[in-house]
Amino acid sequence: MARAKIDTTYDKENPNDYPPNIQAILKRPSGASAILGLELLEMDLEAGRIKAAFHATEDICNKWGGIHGGMVAAMLDDLNSIAVGLTLVWGQISPTLEMKTSYIAAARPGTLIGEGWIVKRGKSVAFTEAELRDGEGTLLATSSSTASFVTLKK
């Protein structure tokens, strides 16, 4: 498998050239990611970096019209997890051990753009960061996360 930047021209119907966790996302996104409107945009396998859009609807807003903070945190968690997923093999998952979220500005419905990246990957844990911006580039929230690596039993 070539480790190169992948853009929106990747074949979502035939994801077999991508890391296992990316294949799984392309074949069948989780229900939570679908509610958040996740769309993978770019992956840099060498750098452990992901860029994605979240097509946020009013369904994930609080009664004041802003996207619920828990939903913003879930978007950041997806970004952190997908970045780590770029480095995993079949049968491995990367549960989040802890995550800190900083809310900078209110997120509103529409397309939000996020990036997540690996800061440091060890043998059993990875440290990641992510940020979420609105369509105009305004920083909405950031996160830092620690994830472990778990091999599922067959």
C-alpha positions as CSV (number, residue, x, y, z in Angstrom):
1,M,0.0,0.0,0.0
2,A,1.4,3.4,-1.0
3,R,1.5,5.9,1.8
4,A,0.5,9.1,0.1
5,K,-2.0,11.9,0.4
6,I,-5.5,10.8,-0.6
7,D,-8.0,13.4,-1.7
8,T,-11.7,13.4,-2.5
9,T,-11.1,11.3,-5.7
10,Y,-10.7,8.1,-3.6
11,D,-13.1,5.3,-4.5
12,K,-15.6,5.1,-1.7
13,E,-17.2,2.0,-3.4
14,N,-13.9,0.1,-3.5
15,P,-11.9,1.1,-0.3
16,N,-9.6,-1.9,-0.3
17,D,-6.4,0.2,-0.8
18,Y,-6.9,2.1,2.5
19,P,-6.0,1.2,6.1
20,P,-8.5,-1.2,7.8
21,N,-10.3,1.4,9.9
22,I,-10.7,3.7,6.9
23,Q,-12.1,0.8,4.9
24,A,-14.6,0.1,7.7
25,I,-15.7,3.8,7.8
26,L,-16.2,3.8,4.0
27,K,-18.0,0.5,3.9
28,R,-20.4,1.3,6.8
29,P,-20.1,4.5,8.9
30,S,-21.1,4.3,12.5
31,G,-24.6,5.6,13.4
32,A,-23.0,8.3,15.5
33,S,-20.8,9.5,12.6
34,A,-23.8,9.5,10.2
35,I,-25.8,11.7,12.6
36,L,-22.8,14.1,12.7
37,G,-22.7,14.1,8.9
38,L,-19.1,12.8,8.7
39,E,-17.5,13.0,5.2
40,L,-13.8,12.1,4.8
41,L,-12.0,14.7,2.7
42,E,-8.2,14.0,2.9
43,M,-5.9,11.6,4.6
44,D,-2.1,11.9,4.9
45,L,-1.0,8.4,5.9
46,E,2.7,9.4,6.4
47,A,1.8,12.3,8.7
48,G,-1.1,10.5,10.5
49,R,-3.4,13.5,9.5
50,I,-7.1,13.5,8.6
51,K,-9.3,16.2,7.2
52,A,-13.1,15.8,7.3
53,A,-16.3,17.7,6.9
54,F,-19.3,17.4,9.2
55,H,-22.6,18.3,7.6
56,A,-24.3,19.4,10.8
57,T,-28.1,19.7,10.8
58,E,-30.5,21.4,13.3
59,D,-31.1,17.9,14.7
60,I,-27.9,18.1,16.8
61,C,-28.5,21.6,18.1
62,N,-29.5,22.8,21.5
63,K,-32.7,24.8,22.0
64,W,-30.8,28.0,21.4
65,G,-29.7,27.0,17.9
66,G,-26.0,26.1,18.6
67,I,-24.7,22.7,18.0
68,H,-24.8,20.8,21.3
69,G,-21.3,20.8,23.0
70,G,-21.4,17.0,23.3
71,M,-21.9,16.8,19.5
72,V,-18.9,19.1,18.9
73,A,-16.8,16.8,21.2
74,A,-18.0,13.8,19.3
75,M,-16.8,15.4,16.0
76,L,-13.4,16.0,17.6
77,D,-13.3,12.5,18.9
78,D,-14.0,11.2,15.4
79,L,-11.1,13.2,14.0
80,N,-8.7,12.0,16.7
81,S,-9.8,8.4,16.3
82,I,-9.6,8.4,12.5
83,A,-6.1,9.9,12.7
84,V,-5.0,7.0,15.0
85,G,-6.9,4.6,12.7
86,L,-4.6,5.4,9.9
87,T,-1.9,3.4,11.7
88,L,-3.8,0.4,12.8
89,V,-4.0,-3.1,11.3
90,W,-7.0,-5.4,10.9
91,G,-8.4,-6.4,14.3
92,Q,-7.1,-3.4,16.2
93,I,-9.2,-0.6,17.6
94,S,-8.1,2.5,19.4
95,P,-10.4,3.3,22.4
96,T,-10.1,6.9,23.7
97,L,-8.6,6.9,27.2
98,E,-9.1,10.6,27.8
99,M,-10.0,13.7,25.8
100,K,-9.9,17.4,26.7
101,T,-12.1,19.7,24.6
102,S,-11.8,23.5,24.5
103,Y,-14.8,25.4,23.1
104,I,-13.7,28.6,21.4
105,A,-16.9,29.8,19.6
106,A,-20.4,28.6,19.1
107,A,-20.8,26.1,16.4
108,R,-23.9,26.5,14.1
109,P,-25.6,24.1,11.6
110,G,-23.9,23.8,8.2
111,T,-20.6,22.4,7.0
112,L,-17.9,22.3,9.6
113,I,-14.3,21.4,8.6
114,G,-12.1,19.5,11.0
115,E,-8.5,18.2,11.1
116,G,-7.0,15.6,13.4
117,W,-3.4,14.5,13.7
118,I,-1.1,12.2,15.6
119,V,1.2,14.2,17.9
120,K,3.1,11.0,19.1
121,R,2.5,7.3,18.6
122,G,4.0,4.8,21.0
123,K,3.7,1.0,21.2
124,S,0.5,1.0,23.2
125,V,-0.9,4.6,23.2
126,A,-1.1,7.6,20.8
127,F,-1.5,11.3,21.6
128,T,-3.6,13.2,19.1
129,E,-5.0,16.7,18.6
130,A,-7.9,18.0,16.5
131,E,-9.6,21.3,15.7
132,L,-12.9,22.2,14.2
133,R,-13.7,25.3,12.1
134,D,-16.8,26.7,10.5
135,G,-17.1,27.3,6.7
136,E,-15.4,30.7,7.0
137,G,-12.4,29.3,8.9
138,T,-13.3,30.5,12.4
139,L,-11.9,28.2,15.0
140,L,-14.8,26.7,17.0
141,A,-13.2,24.0,19.2
142,T,-10.0,22.1,19.8
143,S,-9.2,18.8,21.6
144,S,-6.3,16.7,22.7
145,S,-6.7,13.0,23.3
146,T,-5.0,9.8,24.4
147,A,-6.0,6.5,22.8
148,S,-4.8,3.0,23.5
149,F,-4.4,0.1,21.0
150,V,-6.5,-3.0,21.6
151,T,-6.4,-6.1,19.5
152,L,-9.8,-7.8,19.3
153,K,-10.1,-11.5,20.0
154,K,-11.2,-13.7,17.2
